[in-house]
Amino acid sequence: MSLKIEELKKKIIYRSSYRGNKEMDIILKSFIREYIDKLTDDELTVLYDFLDIDDDTLYKFKNGLKTNHKIPKNRITQLFKNFNIN
């Protein structure tokens, strides 16, 4: 695995852990821990971009509520929507 991918993974882990909203910190940190080593390089890039979405929008999306933000349909968003914390 390249250094670039390892650096991207570190950024993803950091961005998922320090969001400002404790509930989303917990959800995203658990989600990332579950999937980060199972994703392709392209999916990691999509995940990194996904983390740009604000906490309120992600929370609403996760819980099937209406949002003002259009969430793209892809493998990452589907995994996140269906993810359950154990």
Secondary structure, 3 states (H helix, E strand, C coil): CCHHHHHHHHHHHHHHHCCCCHHHHHHHHHHHHHHHHHCCHHHHHHHHHHCCCCHHHHHHHHCCCCCCCCCCCCHHHHHHHHCCCC
